[in-house]
Amino acid sequence: IGQLRPGMTLRVGAGLWSESGLTLSDLRGEVYAPIHIKAAKGLGAVIHGSVRFSNCDQLHLKGFRIAGFKGIKPFKASEGLSWSGCGRTFVEDCEITAFGHTGVSGSEQGVTLLRNWIHHNGISGLNHGIYWAGEGPSWVIGNTFYGNAGWGFHNHQGAYDGWQGWKHNVHHNLFIGPGGAIVTTGSRGRYFNNTVIRASNAAFWFYNDGHRDNQIANNIIVESANSIHTRDGNTFTHNLTFGSNDTFLGEAPLKGDPLFVDSGKHDYRLKPESPALEAGKPVGLDDSLHPTLGAYDGNNQWAPPKPLPRYTPVALMEENKKLKKLEPKLPNLKID
Protein backbone atom coordinates (compact mmCIF):
# COMPACT_ATOMS: atom_id res chain seq x y z
CA ILE A 1 0.00 0.00 0.00
CA GLY A 2 2.79 2.41 0.89
CA GLN A 3 4.18 2.12 -2.64
CA LEU A 4 1.04 3.47 -4.30
CA ARG A 5 1.60 6.64 -6.32
CA PRO A 6 -0.70 8.91 -8.37
CA GLY A 7 -2.49 7.00 -11.13
CA MET A 8 -1.83 3.55 -9.64
CA THR A 9 -4.47 0.90 -8.83
CA LEU A 10 -4.23 -1.86 -6.22
CA ARG A 11 -6.65 -4.75 -6.78
CA VAL A 12 -7.42 -6.99 -3.81
CA GLY A 13 -8.60 -10.58 -4.17
CA ALA A 14 -11.51 -12.19 -2.37
CA GLY A 15 -11.31 -13.19 1.27
CA LEU A 16 -10.73 -11.65 4.67
CA TRP A 17 -8.08 -8.99 4.10
CA SER A 18 -7.82 -7.71 7.66
CA GLU A 19 -9.20 -8.87 11.01
CA SER A 20 -8.10 -5.73 12.88
CA GLY A 21 -9.07 -2.83 10.65
CA LEU A 22 -7.00 -0.83 8.20
CA THR A 23 -5.25 2.54 8.23
CA LEU A 24 -4.62 4.25 4.89
CA SER A 25 -1.97 6.93 5.43
CA ASP A 26 -0.22 9.44 3.17
CA LEU A 27 -1.80 8.16 -0.05
CA ARG A 28 -1.99 11.29 -2.16
CA GLY A 29 -3.14 11.06 -5.74
CA GLU A 30 -3.83 13.90 -8.13
CA VAL A 31 -7.06 15.19 -9.66
CA TYR A 32 -6.38 13.53 -13.02
CA ALA A 33 -4.38 10.67 -11.54
CA PRO A 34 -6.13 9.42 -8.38
CA ILE A 35 -5.06 6.36 -6.43
CA HIS A 36 -7.50 3.42 -6.53
CA ILE A 37 -7.77 0.52 -4.08
CA LYS A 38 -10.38 -1.91 -5.43
CA ALA A 39 -11.79 -5.30 -4.56
CA ALA A 40 -11.19 -7.40 -7.66
CA LYS A 41 -14.70 -8.82 -7.24
CA GLY A 42 -17.48 -6.62 -5.88
CA LEU A 43 -17.85 -7.15 -2.09
CA GLY A 44 -15.39 -10.04 -2.30
CA ALA A 45 -12.62 -8.52 -0.18
CA VAL A 46 -13.54 -8.19 3.49
CA ILE A 47 -12.21 -5.91 6.21
CA HIS A 48 -13.16 -6.59 9.83
CA GLY A 49 -12.73 -3.45 11.92
CA SER A 50 -12.44 0.25 11.16
CA VAL A 51 -10.97 1.87 8.06
CA ARG A 52 -9.11 5.10 8.89
CA PHE A 53 -8.00 7.64 6.28
CA SER A 54 -5.07 9.82 7.35
CA ASN A 55 -3.46 12.57 5.26
CA CYS A 56 -4.92 11.19 2.02
CA ASP A 57 -6.07 13.00 -1.09
CA GLN A 58 -7.67 11.86 -4.36
CA LEU A 59 -7.98 8.32 -3.03
CA HIS A 60 -10.76 5.91 -4.10
CA LEU A 61 -11.73 2.83 -2.04
CA LYS A 62 -14.13 0.61 -3.94
CA GLY A 63 -16.02 -2.67 -3.61
CA PHE A 64 -15.15 -3.82 -0.05
CA ARG A 65 -17.20 -5.35 2.74
CA ILE A 66 -16.31 -3.37 5.85
CA ALA A 67 -17.80 -4.92 8.99
CA GLY A 68 -17.49 -4.38 12.74
CA PHE A 69 -16.92 -8.07 13.45
CA LYS A 70 -14.18 -9.65 15.50
CA GLY A 71 -14.31 -13.33 14.73
CA ILE A 72 -18.01 -14.16 14.79
CA LYS A 73 -19.11 -11.26 17.04
CA PRO A 74 -20.58 -8.07 15.53
CA PHE A 75 -20.42 -4.51 16.92
CA LYS A 76 -16.88 -5.03 18.22
CA ALA A 77 -15.57 -1.94 16.41
CA SER A 78 -17.10 1.44 17.14
CA GLU A 79 -16.78 3.30 13.81
CA GLY A 80 -16.60 1.94 10.30
CA LEU A 81 -14.95 4.81 8.41
CA SER A 82 -13.16 7.89 9.77
CA TRP A 83 -10.87 10.61 8.43
CA SER A 84 -8.04 12.84 9.63
CA GLY A 85 -6.28 15.58 7.67
CA CYS A 86 -7.57 14.46 4.27
CA GLY A 87 -8.52 16.19 1.03
CA ARG A 88 -10.87 14.54 -1.49
CA THR A 89 -11.55 10.88 -0.75
CA PHE A 90 -14.12 8.57 -2.32
CA VAL A 91 -15.78 5.42 -0.93
CA GLU A 92 -17.77 3.60 -3.59
CA ASP A 93 -19.79 0.37 -3.86
CA CYS A 94 -18.87 -0.78 -0.35
CA GLU A 95 -20.96 -2.55 2.30
CA ILE A 96 -20.57 -0.91 5.72
CA THR A 97 -22.24 -2.85 8.53
CA ALA A 98 -22.27 -4.11 12.14
CA PHE A 99 -20.44 -1.20 13.81
CA GLY A 100 -21.38 -0.42 17.37
CA HIS A 101 -21.60 3.37 17.19
CA THR A 102 -21.77 4.41 13.54
CA GLY A 103 -20.99 3.10 10.09
CA VAL A 104 -19.40 6.38 8.95
CA SER A 105 -17.96 9.01 11.28
CA GLY A 106 -16.46 12.22 10.00
CA SER A 107 -15.43 15.78 10.65
CA GLU A 108 -13.69 16.28 7.32
CA GLN A 109 -14.47 18.21 4.17
CA GLY A 110 -14.33 16.67 0.73
CA VAL A 111 -15.66 13.15 1.39
CA THR A 112 -17.82 11.45 -1.25
CA LEU A 113 -19.86 8.35 -0.40
CA LEU A 114 -21.25 6.88 -3.62
CA ARG A 115 -23.58 3.87 -4.04
CA ASN A 116 -22.73 2.10 -0.77
CA TRP A 117 -24.88 -0.15 1.42
CA ILE A 118 -24.81 1.31 4.94
CA HIS A 119 -26.89 -0.94 7.16
CA HIS A 120 -27.47 -2.57 10.56
CA ASN A 121 -25.10 -0.26 12.40
CA GLY A 122 -25.62 0.70 16.03
CA ILE A 123 -27.13 -0.93 19.08
CA SER A 124 -29.37 1.93 20.24
CA GLY A 125 -31.24 4.93 18.86
CA LEU A 126 -28.16 7.07 19.55
CA ASN A 127 -26.14 5.10 16.98
CA HIS A 128 -26.40 5.83 13.28
CA GLY A 129 -25.52 4.90 9.71
CA ILE A 130 -23.61 8.19 9.30
CA TYR A 131 -22.74 10.48 12.20
CA TRP A 132 -21.20 13.56 10.61
CA ALA A 133 -19.82 16.01 13.16
CA GLY A 134 -17.94 18.21 10.74
CA GLU A 135 -18.43 20.95 8.24
CA GLY A 136 -19.05 20.27 4.58
CA PRO A 137 -19.00 20.06 1.82
CA SER A 138 -19.60 16.34 1.64
CA TRP A 139 -21.43 14.31 -0.99
CA VAL A 140 -23.70 11.41 0.01
CA ILE A 141 -25.09 10.08 -3.25
CA GLY A 142 -26.90 6.92 -4.29
CA ASN A 143 -26.43 5.05 -1.01
CA THR A 144 -28.85 2.59 0.56
CA PHE A 145 -29.48 2.91 4.31
CA TYR A 146 -31.46 0.17 6.08
CA GLY A 147 -31.70 -1.47 9.49
CA ASN A 148 -29.60 1.17 11.27
CA ALA A 149 -30.56 1.63 14.93
CA GLY A 150 -30.74 5.44 14.81
CA TRP A 151 -30.70 7.82 11.85
CA GLY A 152 -29.39 7.04 8.40
CA PHE A 153 -27.69 10.46 8.00
CA HIS A 154 -27.06 12.43 11.22
CA ASN A 155 -25.21 15.74 10.86
CA HIS A 156 -24.55 17.20 14.30
CA GLN A 157 -22.04 19.95 14.95
CA GLY A 158 -22.71 20.26 18.63
CA ALA A 159 -23.18 23.96 17.77
CA TYR A 160 -26.51 25.64 17.30
CA ASP A 161 -25.59 28.92 15.64
CA GLY A 162 -26.87 27.47 12.39
CA TRP A 163 -23.84 28.14 10.19
CA GLN A 164 -21.76 25.10 10.83
CA GLY A 165 -22.17 21.69 9.25
CA TRP A 166 -22.77 23.48 5.99
CA LYS A 167 -23.28 22.40 2.38
CA HIS A 168 -23.87 18.70 2.75
CA ASN A 169 -25.17 17.32 -0.55
CA VAL A 170 -27.43 14.35 0.11
CA HIS A 171 -29.27 13.11 -2.96
CA HIS A 172 -30.54 9.98 -4.71
CA ASN A 173 -30.33 7.89 -1.52
CA LEU A 174 -32.71 5.17 -0.37
CA PHE A 175 -33.58 5.20 3.34
CA ILE A 176 -35.44 2.20 4.79
CA GLY A 177 -36.40 2.14 8.49
CA PRO A 178 -36.79 1.32 11.23
CA GLY A 179 -34.62 4.33 12.13
CA GLY A 180 -35.06 7.91 10.98
CA ALA A 181 -33.71 9.14 7.66
CA ILE A 182 -32.06 12.61 7.86
CA VAL A 183 -31.44 14.90 10.84
CA THR A 184 -29.19 17.97 10.89
CA THR A 185 -28.09 20.98 12.90
CA GLY A 186 -26.46 22.42 9.79
CA SER A 187 -27.30 24.98 7.14
CA ARG A 188 -27.14 25.27 3.36
CA GLY A 189 -27.65 21.54 2.88
CA ARG A 190 -29.09 20.14 -0.33
CA TYR A 191 -31.43 17.18 0.15
CA PHE A 192 -32.80 16.17 -3.24
CA ASN A 193 -34.34 13.05 -4.81
CA ASN A 194 -34.21 10.75 -1.81
CA THR A 195 -36.70 7.93 -1.27
CA VAL A 196 -37.65 7.36 2.37
CA ILE A 197 -39.52 4.24 3.47
CA ARG A 198 -40.92 3.66 6.99
CA ALA A 199 -38.76 6.16 8.88
CA SER A 200 -39.80 5.75 12.51
CA ASN A 201 -38.59 9.16 13.76
CA ALA A 202 -38.88 11.41 10.71
CA ALA A 203 -37.85 11.64 7.09
CA PHE A 204 -36.26 15.08 7.70
CA TRP A 205 -35.66 16.79 11.04
CA PHE A 206 -34.06 20.18 11.70
CA TYR A 207 -33.21 21.09 15.28
CA ASN A 208 -34.10 24.75 15.53
CA ASP A 209 -34.60 28.02 13.67
CA GLY A 210 -30.88 28.76 13.55
CA HIS A 211 -30.36 26.16 10.84
CA ARG A 212 -31.30 27.85 7.59
CA ASP A 213 -31.16 27.74 3.83
CA ASN A 214 -31.51 23.98 3.65
CA GLN A 215 -33.29 22.88 0.48
CA ILE A 216 -35.48 19.76 0.56
CA ALA A 217 -37.02 18.97 -2.82
CA ASN A 218 -38.13 16.15 -5.12
CA ASN A 219 -38.18 13.48 -2.40
CA ILE A 220 -40.61 10.57 -1.93
CA ILE A 221 -41.65 9.84 1.66
CA VAL A 222 -43.73 6.73 2.44
CA GLU A 223 -45.18 5.47 5.74
CA SER A 224 -42.96 7.66 7.91
CA ALA A 225 -43.93 8.72 11.43
CA ASN A 226 -43.10 12.39 10.93
CA SER A 227 -42.51 12.93 7.27
CA ILE A 228 -41.01 16.39 7.82
CA HIS A 229 -40.11 18.41 10.90
CA THR A 230 -38.45 21.59 9.75
CA ARG A 231 -38.18 25.26 10.70
CA ASP A 232 -38.55 28.68 9.14
CA GLY A 233 -35.77 29.61 6.78
CA ASN A 234 -35.61 26.29 4.95
CA THR A 235 -37.19 25.40 1.61
CA PHE A 236 -39.35 22.29 1.41
CA THR A 237 -41.01 21.88 -1.97
CA HIS A 238 -42.27 19.36 -4.55
CA ASN A 239 -42.10 16.35 -2.24
CA LEU A 240 -44.51 13.42 -2.42
CA THR A 241 -45.85 11.85 0.77
CA PHE A 242 -47.94 8.72 1.14
CA GLY A 243 -49.24 7.11 4.34
CA SER A 244 -47.14 9.51 6.45
CA ASN A 245 -47.78 11.90 9.31
CA ASP A 246 -47.13 15.25 7.64
CA THR A 247 -45.89 17.84 10.12
CA PHE A 248 -45.14 20.36 7.38
CA LEU A 249 -45.85 19.89 3.70
CA GLY A 250 -44.17 23.01 2.32
CA GLU A 251 -44.72 24.30 -1.19
CA ALA A 252 -46.37 22.37 -4.04
CA PRO A 253 -46.88 19.18 -2.03
CA LEU A 254 -47.95 15.95 -3.70
CA LYS A 255 -49.89 13.16 -2.07
CA GLY A 256 -50.67 9.66 -3.20
CA ASP A 257 -49.24 6.23 -3.83
CA PRO A 258 -45.93 6.63 -5.72
CA LEU A 259 -46.57 3.23 -7.38
CA PHE A 260 -43.29 1.43 -6.85
CA VAL A 261 -42.50 -1.53 -9.09
CA ASP A 262 -42.41 -3.99 -6.15
CA SER A 263 -41.93 -2.56 -2.68
CA GLY A 264 -42.20 -6.06 -1.16
CA LYS A 265 -38.94 -6.92 -2.92
CA HIS A 266 -37.45 -3.47 -2.22
CA ASP A 267 -37.73 -2.46 -5.85
CA TYR A 268 -38.50 1.24 -5.49
CA ARG A 269 -38.33 2.12 -9.15
CA LEU A 270 -41.46 3.82 -10.43
CA LYS A 271 -44.16 2.34 -12.61
CA PRO A 272 -44.99 4.20 -15.85
CA GLU A 273 -48.21 5.58 -14.34
CA SER A 274 -46.54 6.88 -11.14
CA PRO A 275 -47.59 10.42 -10.08
CA ALA A 276 -43.93 11.06 -9.18
CA LEU A 277 -42.84 11.06 -12.83
CA GLU A 278 -41.89 14.54 -14.06
CA ALA A 279 -43.49 16.09 -10.96
CA GLY A 280 -40.46 17.89 -9.51
CA LYS A 281 -38.71 21.21 -9.79
CA PRO A 282 -35.26 21.85 -11.34
CA VAL A 283 -32.52 21.67 -8.71
CA GLY A 284 -29.44 21.60 -10.93
CA LEU A 285 -28.85 17.86 -11.01
CA ASP A 286 -29.91 17.52 -14.65
CA ASP A 287 -31.31 19.62 -17.50
CA SER A 288 -34.92 18.57 -17.08
CA LEU A 289 -37.53 21.27 -16.53
CA HIS A 290 -39.75 18.68 -14.82
CA PRO A 291 -37.53 16.16 -13.06
CA THR A 292 -38.88 12.94 -11.62
CA LEU A 293 -39.08 12.51 -7.84
CA GLY A 294 -37.20 10.02 -5.71
CA ALA A 295 -33.94 8.11 -5.88
CA TYR A 296 -34.86 6.17 -9.02
CA ASP A 297 -35.49 9.03 -11.42
CA GLY A 298 -33.74 7.43 -14.39
CA ASN A 299 -30.27 8.73 -13.54
CA ASN A 300 -28.51 5.38 -13.38
CA GLN A 301 -25.12 6.75 -12.34
CA TRP A 302 -26.68 7.77 -9.01
CA ALA A 303 -29.44 5.21 -8.46
CA PRO A 304 -28.97 3.21 -5.23
CA PRO A 305 -27.76 -0.34 -5.82
CA LYS A 306 -29.88 -3.47 -5.47
CA PRO A 307 -30.35 -5.95 -3.84
CA LEU A 308 -29.87 -5.39 -0.10
CA PRO A 309 -26.97 -7.54 1.15
CA ARG A 310 -26.58 -8.84 4.70
CA TYR A 311 -23.03 -9.87 5.55
CA THR A 312 -22.31 -13.04 7.50
CA PRO A 313 -18.62 -13.86 8.09
CA VAL A 314 -17.37 -17.28 7.02
CA ALA A 315 -16.39 -18.15 10.60
CA LEU A 316 -19.97 -17.54 11.74
CA MET A 317 -21.39 -19.62 8.91
CA GLU A 318 -19.12 -22.50 9.91
CA GLU A 319 -20.15 -22.11 13.55
CA ASN A 320 -23.82 -22.24 12.57
CA LYS A 321 -23.23 -25.42 10.58
CA LYS A 322 -21.64 -27.08 13.65
CA LEU A 323 -24.53 -26.03 15.87
CA LYS A 324 -27.05 -27.33 13.38
CA LYS A 325 -25.41 -30.76 13.46
CA LEU A 326 -25.81 -30.82 17.25
CA GLU A 327 -29.53 -30.15 17.13
CA PRO A 328 -31.57 -33.17 18.23
CA LYS A 329 -33.46 -34.79 15.42
CA LEU A 330 -37.12 -34.92 16.34
CA PRO A 331 -39.46 -37.47 14.79
CA ASN A 332 -42.11 -36.25 12.45
CA LEU A 333 -45.34 -35.85 14.37
CA LYS A 334 -48.68 -36.61 12.79
CA ILE A 335 -51.57 -34.68 14.27
CA ASP A 336 -55.11 -35.85 13.58
C-alpha positions as CSV (number, residue, x, y, z in Angstrom):
1,I,0.0,0.0,0.0
2,G,2.8,2.4,0.9
3,Q,4.2,2.1,-2.6
4,L,1.0,3.5,-4.3
5,R,1.6,6.6,-6.3
6,P,-0.7,8.9,-8.4
7,G,-2.5,7.0,-11.1
8,M,-1.8,3.5,-9.6
9,T,-4.5,0.9,-8.8
10,L,-4.2,-1.9,-6.2
11,R,-6.7,-4.7,-6.8
12,V,-7.4,-7.0,-3.8
13,G,-8.6,-10.6,-4.2
14,A,-11.5,-12.2,-2.4
15,G,-11.3,-13.2,1.3
16,L,-10.7,-11.7,4.7
17,W,-8.1,-9.0,4.1
18,S,-7.8,-7.7,7.7
19,E,-9.2,-8.9,11.0
20,S,-8.1,-5.7,12.9
21,G,-9.1,-2.8,10.7
22,L,-7.0,-0.8,8.2
23,T,-5.3,2.5,8.2
24,L,-4.6,4.2,4.9
25,S,-2.0,6.9,5.4
26,D,-0.2,9.4,3.2
27,L,-1.8,8.2,0.0
28,R,-2.0,11.3,-2.2
29,G,-3.1,11.1,-5.7
30,E,-3.8,13.9,-8.1
31,V,-7.1,15.2,-9.7
32,Y,-6.4,13.5,-13.0
33,A,-4.4,10.7,-11.5
34,P,-6.1,9.4,-8.4
35,I,-5.1,6.4,-6.4
36,H,-7.5,3.4,-6.5
37,I,-7.8,0.5,-4.1
38,K,-10.4,-1.9,-5.4
39,A,-11.8,-5.3,-4.6
40,A,-11.2,-7.4,-7.7
41,K,-14.7,-8.8,-7.2
42,G,-17.5,-6.6,-5.9
43,L,-17.9,-7.1,-2.1
44,G,-15.4,-10.0,-2.3
45,A,-12.6,-8.5,-0.2
46,V,-13.5,-8.2,3.5
47,I,-12.2,-5.9,6.2
48,H,-13.2,-6.6,9.8
49,G,-12.7,-3.4,11.9
50,S,-12.4,0.2,11.2
51,V,-11.0,1.9,8.1
52,R,-9.1,5.1,8.9
53,F,-8.0,7.6,6.3
54,S,-5.1,9.8,7.4
55,N,-3.5,12.6,5.3
56,C,-4.9,11.2,2.0
57,D,-6.1,13.0,-1.1
58,Q,-7.7,11.9,-4.4
59,L,-8.0,8.3,-3.0
60,H,-10.8,5.9,-4.1
61,L,-11.7,2.8,-2.0
62,K,-14.1,0.6,-3.9
63,G,-16.0,-2.7,-3.6
64,F,-15.1,-3.8,0.0
65,R,-17.2,-5.4,2.7
66,I,-16.3,-3.4,5.9
67,A,-17.8,-4.9,9.0
68,G,-17.5,-4.4,12.7
69,F,-16.9,-8.1,13.4
70,K,-14.2,-9.7,15.5
71,G,-14.3,-13.3,14.7
72,I,-18.0,-14.2,14.8
73,K,-19.1,-11.3,17.0
74,P,-20.6,-8.1,15.5
75,F,-20.4,-4.5,16.9
76,K,-16.9,-5.0,18.2
77,A,-15.6,-1.9,16.4
78,S,-17.1,1.4,17.1
79,E,-16.8,3.3,13.8
80,G,-16.6,1.9,10.3
81,L,-15.0,4.8,8.4
82,S,-13.2,7.9,9.8
83,W,-10.9,10.6,8.4
84,S,-8.0,12.8,9.6
85,G,-6.3,15.6,7.7
86,C,-7.6,14.5,4.3
87,G,-8.5,16.2,1.0
88,R,-10.9,14.5,-1.5
89,T,-11.5,10.9,-0.7
90,F,-14.1,8.6,-2.3
91,V,-15.8,5.4,-0.9
92,E,-17.8,3.6,-3.6
93,D,-19.8,0.4,-3.9
94,C,-18.9,-0.8,-0.3
95,E,-21.0,-2.5,2.3
96,I,-20.6,-0.9,5.7
97,T,-22.2,-2.8,8.5
98,A,-22.3,-4.1,12.1
99,F,-20.4,-1.2,13.8
100,G,-21.4,-0.4,17.4
101,H,-21.6,3.4,17.2
102,T,-21.8,4.4,13.5
103,G,-21.0,3.1,10.1
104,V,-19.4,6.4,8.9
105,S,-18.0,9.0,11.3
106,G,-16.5,12.2,10.0
107,S,-15.4,15.8,10.6
108,E,-13.7,16.3,7.3
109,Q,-14.5,18.2,4.2
110,G,-14.3,16.7,0.7
111,V,-15.7,13.2,1.4
112,T,-17.8,11.4,-1.3
113,L,-19.9,8.3,-0.4
114,L,-21.2,6.9,-3.6
115,R,-23.6,3.9,-4.0
116,N,-22.7,2.1,-0.8
117,W,-24.9,-0.2,1.4
118,I,-24.8,1.3,4.9
119,H,-26.9,-0.9,7.2
120,H,-27.5,-2.6,10.6
121,N,-25.1,-0.3,12.4
122,G,-25.6,0.7,16.0
123,I,-27.1,-0.9,19.1
124,S,-29.4,1.9,20.2
125,G,-31.2,4.9,18.9
126,L,-28.2,7.1,19.5
127,N,-26.1,5.1,17.0
128,H,-26.4,5.8,13.3
129,G,-25.5,4.9,9.7
130,I,-23.6,8.2,9.3
131,Y,-22.7,10.5,12.2
132,W,-21.2,13.6,10.6
133,A,-19.8,16.0,13.2
134,G,-17.9,18.2,10.7
135,E,-18.4,20.9,8.2
136,G,-19.1,20.3,4.6
137,P,-19.0,20.1,1.8
138,S,-19.6,16.3,1.6
139,W,-21.4,14.3,-1.0
140,V,-23.7,11.4,0.0
141,I,-25.1,10.1,-3.2
142,G,-26.9,6.9,-4.3
143,N,-26.4,5.1,-1.0
144,T,-28.9,2.6,0.6
145,F,-29.5,2.9,4.3
146,Y,-31.5,0.2,6.1
147,G,-31.7,-1.5,9.5
148,N,-29.6,1.2,11.3
149,A,-30.6,1.6,14.9
150,G,-30.7,5.4,14.8
151,W,-30.7,7.8,11.9
152,G,-29.4,7.0,8.4
153,F,-27.7,10.5,8.0
154,H,-27.1,12.4,11.2
155,N,-25.2,15.7,10.9
156,H,-24.6,17.2,14.3
157,Q,-22.0,19.9,15.0
158,G,-22.7,20.3,18.6
159,A,-23.2,24.0,17.8
160,Y,-26.5,25.6,17.3
161,D,-25.6,28.9,15.6
162,G,-26.9,27.5,12.4
163,W,-23.8,28.1,10.2
164,Q,-21.8,25.1,10.8
165,G,-22.2,21.7,9.3
166,W,-22.8,23.5,6.0
167,K,-23.3,22.4,2.4
168,H,-23.9,18.7,2.7
169,N,-25.2,17.3,-0.6
170,V,-27.4,14.3,0.1
171,H,-29.3,13.1,-3.0
172,H,-30.5,10.0,-4.7
173,N,-30.3,7.9,-1.5
174,L,-32.7,5.2,-0.4
175,F,-33.6,5.2,3.3
176,I,-35.4,2.2,4.8
177,G,-36.4,2.1,8.5
178,P,-36.8,1.3,11.2
179,G,-34.6,4.3,12.1
180,G,-35.1,7.9,11.0
181,A,-33.7,9.1,7.7
182,I,-32.1,12.6,7.9
183,V,-31.4,14.9,10.8
184,T,-29.2,18.0,10.9
185,T,-28.1,21.0,12.9
186,G,-26.5,22.4,9.8
187,S,-27.3,25.0,7.1
188,R,-27.1,25.3,3.4
189,G,-27.6,21.5,2.9
190,R,-29.1,20.1,-0.3
191,Y,-31.4,17.2,0.2
192,F,-32.8,16.2,-3.2
193,N,-34.3,13.1,-4.8
194,N,-34.2,10.8,-1.8
195,T,-36.7,7.9,-1.3
196,V,-37.7,7.4,2.4
197,I,-39.5,4.2,3.5
198,R,-40.9,3.7,7.0
199,A,-38.8,6.2,8.9
200,S,-39.8,5.8,12.5
201,N,-38.6,9.2,13.8
202,A,-38.9,11.4,10.7
203,A,-37.9,11.6,7.1
204,F,-36.3,15.1,7.7
205,W,-35.7,16.8,11.0
206,F,-34.1,20.2,11.7
207,Y,-33.2,21.1,15.3
208,N,-34.1,24.8,15.5
209,D,-34.6,28.0,13.7
210,G,-30.9,28.8,13.5
211,H,-30.4,26.2,10.8
212,R,-31.3,27.8,7.6
213,D,-31.2,27.7,3.8
214,N,-31.5,24.0,3.6
215,Q,-33.3,22.9,0.5
216,I,-35.5,19.8,0.6
217,A,-37.0,19.0,-2.8
218,N,-38.1,16.1,-5.1
219,N,-38.2,13.5,-2.4
220,I,-40.6,10.6,-1.9
221,I,-41.6,9.8,1.7
222,V,-43.7,6.7,2.4
223,E,-45.2,5.5,5.7
224,S,-43.0,7.7,7.9
225,A,-43.9,8.7,11.4
226,N,-43.1,12.4,10.9
227,S,-42.5,12.9,7.3
228,I,-41.0,16.4,7.8
229,H,-40.1,18.4,10.9
230,T,-38.5,21.6,9.7
231,R,-38.2,25.3,10.7
232,D,-38.6,28.7,9.1
233,G,-35.8,29.6,6.8
234,N,-35.6,26.3,5.0
235,T,-37.2,25.4,1.6
236,F,-39.4,22.3,1.4
237,T,-41.0,21.9,-2.0
238,H,-42.3,19.4,-4.6
239,N,-42.1,16.4,-2.2
240,L,-44.5,13.4,-2.4
241,T,-45.9,11.8,0.8
242,F,-47.9,8.7,1.1
243,G,-49.2,7.1,4.3
244,S,-47.1,9.5,6.4
245,N,-47.8,11.9,9.3
246,D,-47.1,15.3,7.6
247,T,-45.9,17.8,10.1
248,F,-45.1,20.4,7.4
249,L,-45.9,19.9,3.7
250,G,-44.2,23.0,2.3
251,E,-44.7,24.3,-1.2
252,A,-46.4,22.4,-4.0
253,P,-46.9,19.2,-2.0
254,L,-47.9,16.0,-3.7
255,K,-49.9,13.2,-2.1
256,G,-50.7,9.7,-3.2
257,D,-49.2,6.2,-3.8
258,P,-45.9,6.6,-5.7
259,L,-46.6,3.2,-7.4
260,F,-43.3,1.4,-6.8
261,V,-42.5,-1.5,-9.1
262,D,-42.4,-4.0,-6.2
263,S,-41.9,-2.6,-2.7
264,G,-42.2,-6.1,-1.2
265,K,-38.9,-6.9,-2.9
266,H,-37.5,-3.5,-2.2
267,D,-37.7,-2.5,-5.8
268,Y,-38.5,1.2,-5.5
269,R,-38.3,2.1,-9.1
270,L,-41.5,3.8,-10.4
271,K,-44.2,2.3,-12.6
272,P,-45.0,4.2,-15.9
273,E,-48.2,5.6,-14.3
274,S,-46.5,6.9,-11.1
275,P,-47.6,10.4,-10.1
276,A,-43.9,11.1,-9.2
277,L,-42.8,11.1,-12.8
278,E,-41.9,14.5,-14.1
279,A,-43.5,16.1,-11.0
280,G,-40.5,17.9,-9.5
281,K,-38.7,21.2,-9.8
282,P,-35.3,21.8,-11.3
283,V,-32.5,21.7,-8.7
284,G,-29.4,21.6,-10.9
285,L,-28.8,17.9,-11.0
286,D,-29.9,17.5,-14.7
287,D,-31.3,19.6,-17.5
288,S,-34.9,18.6,-17.1
289,L,-37.5,21.3,-16.5
290,H,-39.8,18.7,-14.8
291,P,-37.5,16.2,-13.1
292,T,-38.9,12.9,-11.6
293,L,-39.1,12.5,-7.8
294,G,-37.2,10.0,-5.7
295,A,-33.9,8.1,-5.9
296,Y,-34.9,6.2,-9.0
297,D,-35.5,9.0,-11.4
298,G,-33.7,7.4,-14.4
299,N,-30.3,8.7,-13.5
300,N,-28.5,5.4,-13.4
301,Q,-25.1,6.7,-12.3
302,W,-26.7,7.8,-9.0
303,A,-29.4,5.2,-8.5
304,P,-29.0,3.2,-5.2
305,P,-27.8,-0.3,-5.8
306,K,-29.9,-3.5,-5.5
307,P,-30.3,-6.0,-3.8
308,L,-29.9,-5.4,-0.1
309,P,-27.0,-7.5,1.1
310,R,-26.6,-8.8,4.7
311,Y,-23.0,-9.9,5.6
312,T,-22.3,-13.0,7.5
313,P,-18.6,-13.9,8.1
314,V,-17.4,-17.3,7.0
315,A,-16.4,-18.2,10.6
316,L,-20.0,-17.5,11.7
317,M,-21.4,-19.6,8.9
318,E,-19.1,-22.5,9.9
319,E,-20.2,-22.1,13.5
320,N,-23.8,-22.2,12.6
321,K,-23.2,-25.4,10.6
322,K,-21.6,-27.1,13.7
323,L,-24.5,-26.0,15.9
324,K,-27.1,-27.3,13.4
325,K,-25.4,-30.8,13.5
326,L,-25.8,-30.8,17.3
327,E,-29.5,-30.1,17.1
328,P,-31.6,-33.2,18.2
329,K,-33.5,-34.8,15.4
330,L,-37.1,-34.9,16.3
331,P,-39.5,-37.5,14.8
332,N,-42.1,-36.3,12.4
333,L,-45.3,-35.9,14.4
334,K,-48.7,-36.6,12.8
335,I,-51.6,-34.7,14.3
336,D,-55.1,-35.9,13.6
